[in-house]
Amino acid sequence: PGGEGLLLSGWLARLRAVRAVHLLALHEPAGGSPAAAQEQQERFDRLLPLAVDVLAEGRPAAVAAAVAAEGADAALDVPGGAVAALGAAGKAAADAGGAAAVQQHCDAVGCAAVGALLQMATAGGSDVYWKPLHYAVLMATRGGGGVRAKLLGLGVVSRLAELLREEYLMLLPEALPFVAELMEDGEVAVEGAAQGLVAQLEALSGERLEQYLKA
């Protein structure tokens, strides 16, 4: 019980941290002086690793349900749970491996990190912010976080493409090698999410991407 209590406390602390990042980005003032812009950049540079590190961790398994119950936030949580939080990639993952598999791997803390990262991209408003965020999220899919990190990373990319629309196309070439790897992952939900992301990006770009996804 003591060990589980410490584990729960640790994950609730992570959840509170990414919620705080989300709220800071939500209330980031638009425009402003060069000094204000510099301060915004410095905040972004400090907070991005925190959100990405939470994204890249292994899942909280034994305490996931307790974290979700104690950390629920109607204002910030995406209705529909993990499948909805991951956008088109989440829907495709659920179609391939079942919604239960997505929910199992994508806990409340991970979904909160997805939301925080999307809000940071929105607040940034330019590729000065989008590029480092996009690359850091893609790299997280290659870390030690397993299926959780891969699904959450694909979800961030899917939601970012949905948010940026045509402006995402400048980031597309960087994503393709990562997506190609994940399409061959061996985990049904991850492969499904990657394939769903490809379909989304093909619709966005108006181009077949198959030729760029070959090893």
FIKE-780052 format. One record per residue (C-alpha): x, y, z; residue in one letter. Coordinates in nm, 4 decimals, decimal comma. Layout:
<rs>
@px: X&py: Y&pz: Z&resn: A
...
</rs>
This chain:
<rs>
@px: 0,0000&py: 0,0000&pz: 0,0000&resn: P
@px: 0,2794&py: 0,2439&pz: 0,0852&resn: G
@px: 0,4543&py: 0,1785&pz: -0,2436&resn: G
@px: 0,1331&py: 0,2134&pz: -0,4418&resn: E
@px: 0,0528&py: 0,5345&pz: -0,2570&resn: G
@px: 0,3888&py: 0,6809&pz: -0,3557&resn: L
@px: 0,3348&py: 0,5677&pz: -0,7130&resn: L
@px: -0,0071&py: 0,7329&pz: -0,7197&resn: L
@px: 0,1349&py: 1,0542&pz: -0,5739&resn: S
@px: 0,4083&py: 1,0596&pz: -0,8352&resn: G
@px: 0,1663&py: 1,0215&pz: -1,1256&resn: W
@px: -0,0740&py: 1,2776&pz: -0,9823&resn: L
@px: 0,2193&py: 1,5183&pz: -0,9579&resn: A
@px: 0,2963&py: 1,4560&pz: -1,3261&resn: R
@px: -0,0683&py: 1,5169&pz: -1,4115&resn: L
@px: -0,0754&py: 1,8441&pz: -1,2181&resn: R
@px: 0,2442&py: 1,9527&pz: -1,3909&resn: A
@px: 0,1136&py: 1,8978&pz: -1,7451&resn: V
@px: -0,2187&py: 2,0608&pz: -1,6511&resn: R
@px: -0,0198&py: 2,3647&pz: -1,5366&resn: A
@px: 0,1708&py: 2,3706&pz: -1,8663&resn: V
@px: -0,1611&py: 2,3543&pz: -2,0526&resn: H
@px: -0,3052&py: 2,6455&pz: -1,8532&resn: L
@px: 0,0086&py: 2,8558&pz: -1,8958&resn: L
@px: -0,0097&py: 2,8066&pz: -2,2717&resn: A
@px: -0,3845&py: 2,8720&pz: -2,2710&resn: L
@px: -0,3295&py: 3,2125&pz: -2,1123&resn: H
@px: -0,0166&py: 3,3039&pz: -2,3092&resn: E
@px: -0,0663&py: 3,6677&pz: -2,4180&resn: P
@px: -0,0775&py: 3,7238&pz: -2,7932&resn: A
@px: 0,1665&py: 3,9614&pz: -2,9607&resn: G
@px: 0,3506&py: 4,2016&pz: -2,7370&resn: G
@px: 0,6966&py: 4,3513&pz: -2,7276&resn: S
@px: 1,0213&py: 4,1820&pz: -2,8319&resn: P
@px: 1,0962&py: 4,1324&pz: -2,4626&resn: A
@px: 0,7610&py: 3,9574&pz: -2,4133&resn: A
@px: 0,8280&py: 3,7383&pz: -2,7163&resn: A
@px: 1,1661&py: 3,6439&pz: -2,5721&resn: Q
@px: 1,0043&py: 3,5526&pz: -2,2407&resn: E
@px: 0,7492&py: 3,3367&pz: -2,4239&resn: Q
@px: 1,0277&py: 3,1570&pz: -2,6097&resn: Q
@px: 1,2142&py: 3,0936&pz: -2,2852&resn: E
@px: 0,8996&py: 2,9536&pz: -2,1205&resn: R
@px: 0,8416&py: 2,7273&pz: -2,4175&resn: F
@px: 1,2007&py: 2,6020&pz: -2,4092&resn: D
@px: 1,1706&py: 2,5180&pz: -2,0386&resn: R
@px: 0,8270&py: 2,3559&pz: -2,0534&resn: L
@px: 0,8535&py: 2,1518&pz: -2,3731&resn: L
@px: 1,0897&py: 1,8884&pz: -2,2224&resn: P
@px: 0,8594&py: 1,8468&pz: -1,9222&resn: L
@px: 0,5541&py: 1,7699&pz: -2,1370&resn: A
@px: 0,7465&py: 1,5450&pz: -2,3764&resn: V
@px: 0,9098&py: 1,3512&pz: -2,0908&resn: D
@px: 0,5645&py: 1,2703&pz: -1,9505&resn: V
@px: 0,4557&py: 1,1623&pz: -2,2982&resn: L
@px: 0,7580&py: 0,9325&pz: -2,3317&resn: A
@px: 0,7272&py: 0,7457&pz: -2,0009&resn: E
@px: 0,5922&py: 0,3962&pz: -1,9526&resn: G
@px: 0,2303&py: 0,3759&pz: -1,8433&resn: R
@px: 0,1238&py: 0,3958&pz: -1,4768&resn: P
@px: -0,0509&py: 0,0541&pz: -1,4950&resn: A
@px: -0,1473&py: -0,0243&pz: -1,1344&resn: A
@px: -0,2605&py: 0,3304&pz: -1,0506&resn: V
@px: -0,3968&py: 0,4429&pz: -1,3899&resn: A
@px: -0,7630&py: 0,4222&pz: -1,2849&resn: A
@px: -0,7000&py: 0,6049&pz: -0,9574&resn: A
@px: -0,5063&py: 0,8815&pz: -1,1343&resn: V
@px: -0,7889&py: 0,9246&pz: -1,3861&resn: A
@px: -1,0496&py: 0,9419&pz: -1,1099&resn: A
@px: -0,8609&py: 1,1815&pz: -0,8839&resn: E
@px: -0,7217&py: 1,3970&pz: -1,1640&resn: G
@px: -1,0327&py: 1,4408&pz: -1,3793&resn: A
@px: -1,0784&py: 1,7954&pz: -1,5117&resn: D
@px: -1,3918&py: 1,8661&pz: -1,7152&resn: A
@px: -1,2423&py: 2,1875&pz: -1,8546&resn: A
@px: -0,9280&py: 2,0262&pz: -1,9968&resn: L
@px: -1,0120&py: 1,6591&pz: -2,0569&resn: D
@px: -1,1187&py: 1,5717&pz: -2,4116&resn: V
@px: -1,4703&py: 1,4196&pz: -2,4189&resn: P
@px: -1,4475&py: 1,0643&pz: -2,5512&resn: G
@px: -1,1330&py: 0,9637&pz: -2,3652&resn: G
@px: -0,8060&py: 0,8473&pz: -2,5183&resn: A
@px: -0,9486&py: 0,7578&pz: -2,8604&resn: V
@px: -1,0804&py: 1,1119&pz: -2,9098&resn: A
@px: -0,7698&py: 1,2714&pz: -2,7537&resn: A
@px: -0,5497&py: 1,1112&pz: -3,0214&resn: L
@px: -0,7526&py: 1,2391&pz: -3,3162&resn: G
@px: -0,7600&py: 1,0451&pz: -3,6422&resn: A
@px: -0,4699&py: 0,8283&pz: -3,5227&resn: A
@px: -0,6680&py: 0,7309&pz: -3,2130&resn: G
@px: -0,9746&py: 0,6350&pz: -3,4138&resn: K
@px: -0,7636&py: 0,4248&pz: -3,6502&resn: A
@px: -0,5871&py: 0,2580&pz: -3,3562&resn: A
@px: -0,9231&py: 0,1725&pz: -3,2026&resn: A
@px: -1,0509&py: 0,0372&pz: -3,5355&resn: D
@px: -0,7414&py: -0,1842&pz: -3,5639&resn: A
@px: -0,6888&py: -0,3021&pz: -3,2070&resn: G
@px: -1,0067&py: -0,2088&pz: -3,0240&resn: G
@px: -1,0884&py: 0,0972&pz: -2,8158&resn: A
@px: -1,0032&py: -0,0968&pz: -2,4980&resn: A
@px: -0,6432&py: -0,1414&pz: -2,6179&resn: A
@px: -0,6072&py: 0,2320&pz: -2,6758&resn: V
@px: -0,7579&py: 0,3119&pz: -2,3358&resn: Q
@px: -0,5284&py: 0,0566&pz: -2,1719&resn: Q
@px: -0,2121&py: 0,2166&pz: -2,3051&resn: H
@px: -0,3125&py: 0,5827&pz: -2,3098&resn: C
@px: -0,3767&py: 0,6946&pz: -1,9526&resn: D
@px: -0,5093&py: 1,0259&pz: -1,8226&resn: A
@px: -0,1606&py: 1,1706&pz: -1,7703&resn: V
@px: -0,0542&py: 1,0898&pz: -2,1254&resn: G
@px: -0,3723&py: 1,2362&pz: -2,2700&resn: C
@px: -0,3210&py: 1,5489&pz: -2,0589&resn: A
@px: 0,0314&py: 1,5788&pz: -2,2021&resn: A
@px: -0,1148&py: 1,5578&pz: -2,5543&resn: V
@px: -0,3523&py: 1,8422&pz: -2,4698&resn: G
@px: -0,0739&py: 2,0529&pz: -2,3188&resn: A
@px: 0,1483&py: 2,0081&pz: -2,6236&resn: L
@px: -0,1335&py: 2,1032&pz: -2,8599&resn: L
@px: -0,2049&py: 2,4154&pz: -2,6570&resn: Q
@px: 0,1650&py: 2,5055&pz: -2,6631&resn: M
@px: 0,1597&py: 2,4773&pz: -3,0435&resn: A
@px: -0,1517&py: 2,6946&pz: -3,0590&resn: T
@px: -0,0011&py: 2,9582&pz: -2,8315&resn: A
@px: 0,3262&py: 2,9602&pz: -3,0250&resn: G
@px: 0,1513&py: 3,0314&pz: -3,3520&resn: G
@px: 0,4515&py: 2,9818&pz: -3,5804&resn: S
@px: 0,7014&py: 2,7222&pz: -3,6994&resn: D
@px: 0,9538&py: 2,8616&pz: -3,4506&resn: V
@px: 0,7511&py: 2,6656&pz: -3,1939&resn: Y
@px: 0,5956&py: 2,3949&pz: -3,4114&resn: W
@px: 0,9242&py: 2,2539&pz: -3,5432&resn: K
@px: 1,0973&py: 2,1769&pz: -3,2106&resn: P
@px: 0,7725&py: 2,0484&pz: -3,0607&resn: L
@px: 0,7055&py: 1,8211&pz: -3,3587&resn: H
@px: 1,0574&py: 1,6797&pz: -3,3592&resn: Y
@px: 1,0626&py: 1,6213&pz: -2,9822&resn: A
@px: 0,7321&py: 1,4317&pz: -3,0004&resn: V
@px: 0,8554&py: 1,2165&pz: -3,2893&resn: L
@px: 1,1737&py: 1,1325&pz: -3,0996&resn: M
@px: 0,9642&py: 1,0286&pz: -2,7995&resn: A
@px: 0,8208&py: 0,7435&pz: -3,0089&resn: T
@px: 1,1730&py: 0,5975&pz: -3,0285&resn: R
@px: 1,2391&py: 0,6112&pz: -2,6549&resn: G
@px: 1,1649&py: 0,3564&pz: -2,3862&resn: G
@px: 0,7974&py: 0,4382&pz: -2,3382&resn: G
@px: 0,6762&py: 0,1483&pz: -2,5513&resn: G
@px: 0,3258&py: 0,1323&pz: -2,6952&resn: V
@px: 0,2076&py: 0,4209&pz: -2,4763&resn: R
@px: 0,4649&py: 0,6666&pz: -2,6093&resn: A
@px: 0,4111&py: 0,5546&pz: -2,9685&resn: K
@px: 0,0329&py: 0,5950&pz: -2,9565&resn: L
@px: 0,0514&py: 0,9264&pz: -2,7736&resn: L
@px: 0,3173&py: 1,0571&pz: -3,0123&resn: G
@px: 0,1121&py: 0,9605&pz: -3,3159&resn: L
@px: -0,1849&py: 1,1265&pz: -3,1498&resn: G
@px: 0,0007&py: 1,4551&pz: -3,1045&resn: V
@px: 0,1110&py: 1,4523&pz: -3,4694&resn: V
@px: -0,2426&py: 1,3718&pz: -3,5848&resn: S
@px: -0,3944&py: 1,6494&pz: -3,3746&resn: R
@px: -0,1197&py: 1,8924&pz: -3,4817&resn: L
@px: -0,1922&py: 1,8211&pz: -3,8487&resn: A
@px: -0,5622&py: 1,8742&pz: -3,7791&resn: E
@px: -0,4831&py: 2,2037&pz: -3,6060&resn: L
@px: -0,2380&py: 2,3453&pz: -3,8591&resn: L
@px: -0,3960&py: 2,2105&pz: -4,1782&resn: R
@px: -0,1865&py: 2,3190&pz: -4,4824&resn: E
@px: 0,0754&py: 2,4759&pz: -4,2561&resn: E
@px: 0,1555&py: 2,1272&pz: -4,1277&resn: Y
@px: 0,2934&py: 2,0310&pz: -4,4699&resn: L
@px: 0,6248&py: 2,2024&pz: -4,3921&resn: M
@px: 0,6664&py: 1,9475&pz: -4,1098&resn: L
@px: 0,5531&py: 1,6446&pz: -4,3091&resn: L
@px: 0,8923&py: 1,5316&pz: -4,4510&resn: P
@px: 1,0383&py: 1,5095&pz: -4,0998&resn: E
@px: 0,7526&py: 1,2851&pz: -3,9829&resn: A
@px: 0,7664&py: 1,0284&pz: -4,2633&resn: L
@px: 1,0648&py: 0,8157&pz: -4,1452&resn: P
@px: 0,9102&py: 0,7869&pz: -3,7987&resn: F
@px: 0,5679&py: 0,6970&pz: -3,9384&resn: V
@px: 0,7260&py: 0,4371&pz: -4,1678&resn: A
@px: 0,8877&py: 0,2693&pz: -3,8655&resn: E
@px: 0,5637&py: 0,2718&pz: -3,6687&resn: L
@px: 0,3690&py: 0,1171&pz: -3,9554&resn: M
@px: 0,5918&py: -0,1902&pz: -3,9045&resn: E
@px: 0,5810&py: -0,1824&pz: -3,5243&resn: D
@px: 0,4267&py: -0,5242&pz: -3,4639&resn: G
@px: 0,1671&py: -0,3872&pz: -3,2199&resn: E
@px: -0,1728&py: -0,3814&pz: -3,3910&resn: V
@px: -0,2907&py: -0,0563&pz: -3,2320&resn: A
@px: 0,0337&py: 0,1269&pz: -3,3158&resn: V
@px: 0,0311&py: 0,0085&pz: -3,6763&resn: E
@px: -0,3344&py: 0,1060&pz: -3,7047&resn: G
@px: -0,2650&py: 0,4531&pz: -3,5642&resn: A
@px: 0,0252&py: 0,5027&pz: -3,8060&resn: A
@px: -0,1857&py: 0,3938&pz: -4,1011&resn: Q
@px: -0,4659&py: 0,6238&pz: -3,9914&resn: G
@px: -0,2195&py: 0,9124&pz: -3,9692&resn: L
@px: -0,0937&py: 0,8369&pz: -4,3198&resn: V
@px: -0,4504&py: 0,8460&pz: -4,4543&resn: A
@px: -0,5057&py: 1,1785&pz: -4,2765&resn: Q
@px: -0,1828&py: 1,3258&pz: -4,4180&resn: L
@px: -0,2595&py: 1,2020&pz: -4,7685&resn: E
@px: -0,5973&py: 1,3733&pz: -4,7536&resn: A
@px: -0,4288&py: 1,6907&pz: -4,6296&resn: L
@px: -0,1485&py: 1,6927&pz: -4,8863&resn: S
@px: -0,3492&py: 1,5565&pz: -5,1786&resn: G
@px: -0,0609&py: 1,3190&pz: -5,2494&resn: E
@px: -0,0012&py: 0,9469&pz: -5,2078&resn: R
@px: 0,2759&py: 0,8971&pz: -4,9521&resn: L
@px: 0,3486&py: 0,5301&pz: -5,0112&resn: E
@px: 0,6657&py: 0,5996&pz: -5,2105&resn: Q
@px: 0,8110&py: 0,7976&pz: -4,9178&resn: Y
@px: 0,7343&py: 0,5285&pz: -4,6622&resn: L
@px: 0,9368&py: 0,2469&pz: -4,8154&resn: K
@px: 1,2462&py: 0,1316&pz: -4,6290&resn: A
</rs>
